[in-house]
Amino acid sequence: MIATSRTRRATLKTRTRTQRAAAKIRRAGQGTLATHCIAAGLGVREARTVASSLRKNAAKANVTGTPGTSYTHGRARQCTRYTPAEVAAIAVIYRPRKAAYKTAAAKLALAA
């Protein structure tokens, strides 16, 4: 495959993933922390890392979220969904070190 085509496809894939996550949050009014992180522009792997840190800070912010069930690849797992306002409250407490995580935290804090 030509390098420029590979770059274009990767860019399109990233943009699609971000837009789908944002649309899912808009439709339902809430989403998992990983979905909020993906909507903020992080990749899946980075979103899981940031979501884990945000989950720890949720207790500090006294944010509980709404319990739910997440269906992925034929499995049903328990999850907690948060509104954008709740995620913003958690993101204010979150202190990332990595530059990409800092920009994502800023987007999450402004999402409300």
C-alpha positions, 0 to 999 in steps of 0.5 A, a space after each residue: 500500500 502507498 504510504 500516503 494512502 495508509 496515512 489517509 486511511 489512519 486519519 479517517 479511521 481516527 476521525 470516524 472513531 471520535 465522531 461515533 463516540 461523540 454521537 453515542 454520548 449525544 444520543 444517550 446523554 451519557 457514556 462510559 469514561 472510555 467513550 468520553 476519552 475517545 470522543 476527546 480524541 484519544 486512541 482506544 489504548 490511551 482512552 483505557 489508560 485515562 479512563 482508569 485514572 479518571 475512575 480513581 478520581 471519580 471517588 474523590 469527586 463524589 461522582 457515582 454515575 449510572 450503573 449499566 451493561 456494556 455489550 462488546 464482542 458478544 459479551 455483557 459486562 457491568 459498566 458505569 456511565 457518566 454524563 458530560 457534566 460528571 466527567 467534567 467534574 472528574 477531569 478537573 481533579 485529574 492531573 495527567 503528565 503526558 501531553 496528549 493526556 493533558 489536552 484530552 483532560 482539558 477537552 473533557 473539562 470543557 465538554 460540560 
